[in-house]
Amino acid sequence: MSKRRKFSSEFKQEAVRLTEEPGVSCSQVARELGIGGNLLARWRRELAKDGQQALPGRVQSRDEELAAMRCELGRMKKERDF
């Protein structure tokens, strides 16, 4: 079972901004970013309805992020060595 991914507010807003470029479809942007098209479409609807407050994202401190990355690196090294 995979972990549920969480995206920052800045990522969501930038993804939605990319869909507003001329000649670019929502599904194309979603594919390039590695997210689902329905998810990106939902972010667009929420942003249009509620503005910047619609996409809160996940706030994580630098220390928490660094600890998580070190843990992930350790796991990856063990897998590689195995």
C-alpha positions in Angstrom: 0.0 0.0 0.0 1.4 3.3 -1.0 1.6 6.4 1.2 -0.8 9.2 0.5 1.1 12.1 -1.1 0.7 15.6 0.3 1.4 18.7 -1.7 2.3 22.2 -0.6 0.1 25.2 -1.4 2.7 26.6 -3.7 2.9 23.4 -5.7 -0.9 23.3 -6.1 -1.1 27.0 -7.1 1.8 26.6 -9.6 0.1 23.5 -11.1 -3.1 25.4 -11.6 -1.2 28.3 -13.1 0.4 26.0 -15.6 -3.1 24.9 -16.8 -3.9 28.5 -17.7 -1.1 28.7 -20.3 -2.4 28.8 -23.9 -2.3 25.5 -25.7 -1.8 23.4 -22.6 -4.5 21.0 -21.4 -5.2 20.0 -17.8 -4.4 16.4 -18.4 -1.1 17.2 -20.1 0.0 19.3 -17.0 -1.1 16.5 -14.7 0.8 13.9 -16.6 4.0 16.0 -16.6 3.7 16.6 -12.8 2.9 13.0 -12.1 -0.5 13.6 -10.5 -4.0 12.6 -11.5 -6.0 14.8 -13.9 -9.1 14.7 -11.6 -7.0 16.0 -8.7 -5.7 18.9 -10.8 -9.2 19.7 -12.0 -10.4 19.7 -8.4 -7.6 22.1 -7.4 -8.7 24.4 -10.3 -12.3 24.4 -9.1 -11.4 25.0 -5.5 -9.1 27.9 -6.4 -11.7 29.5 -8.7 -14.3 29.2 -5.9 -12.4 30.2 -2.8 -9.3 31.9 -4.0 -5.9 31.4 -2.2 -7.5 30.0 1.0 -8.8 27.0 -1.0 -5.5 25.2 -1.3 -3.9 25.1 2.1 -1.4 22.4 1.4 0.7 20.7 4.0 3.0 22.9 6.1 6.1 21.2 7.3 9.0 22.6 9.2 12.5 22.3 7.8 13.6 20.1 10.6 10.7 17.7 10.0 11.4 17.6 6.3 15.1 17.0 6.9 14.4 14.2 9.3 12.0 12.6 6.9 14.5 12.8 4.0 17.3 11.3 6.1 15.0 8.4 7.1 14.1 7.9 3.4 17.8 8.0 2.4 18.6 5.4 5.0 15.9 3.1 3.7 17.0 3.6 0.1 20.6 2.8 1.0 19.5 -0.5 2.8 17.4 -1.5 -0.3 20.4 -0.7 -2.6 22.8 -2.7 -0.5 20.5 -5.6 -0.3 
